[in-house]
Amino acid sequence: MGKINIPLLLLVLSVVAVVESSTSRLRPHSTFIETQCRRTRYPEPCVTFLSKFVNPTSQDPQEIAQAALKVSLVRALHTKAYIAKVCKEPKTMKAKDYQAIKECFVHISHGVSQLKNAVKELHNLKLDGQLEEFLWHQNNVQTWLSTVLTDAYTCMDGLSGYSKGGKVKATIKAKVLNVAQFTSNALALFNGFAARYKTSHHASYDNNKP
């Protein structure tokens, strides 16, 4: 048998130790995000993007929901900016196509406003108040996010009459669909956070009963 290269062996063992240590630190975070994202319709992009924006040590479903809302808002803002740019070139398309894109812009702009409302509402939400107050805020966020989804799908339905083919049509529909998917995920994550809060609130209330 050949001699064992002791320095090399020590180097390999040290690298393995570092990798295992890093994995052990990351695994709880990844598992928590993955667990939360399983409740969404689009879990893969959910995990991918939230892993970039959520605090690695967080186990807070409210922070997860807040990050999802912000990601959705950023996507919507980018989509709005792209459609606004397209709307500045009316001579490059048919009149009916231009009108469909303008209407889509109105819907996406409205969706952006609703997402801003939802982000602000969740950011200012206090968990130490009455359950009735929490339910009021919950209804607001759910209504706004549902409206964003309606706006997105209304936009895409309007574009279905757009002239066949064309890179602009495909790009707009892809961007709007992306907004709808991320908003759907944000709504699911918010609903999960809300359900968890109400369960803990009821448990706390029961424990404090005389």
Secondary structure, 3 states (H helix, E strand, C coil): CCCCCHHHHHHHHHHHHHHHHHHHHHHHHHHHHHHHHCCCCCHHHHHHHHHHHCCCCCCCHHHHHHHHHHHHHHHHHHHHHHHHHHHCCHHHCCHHHHHHHHHHHHHHHHHHHHHHHHHHHHHCCCCCCCHHHHHHHHHHHHHHHHHHHHHHHHHHHHHCCCCCCCHHHHHHHHHHHHHHHHHHHHHHHHHHHHHHHHHHHHHHHHHCCC
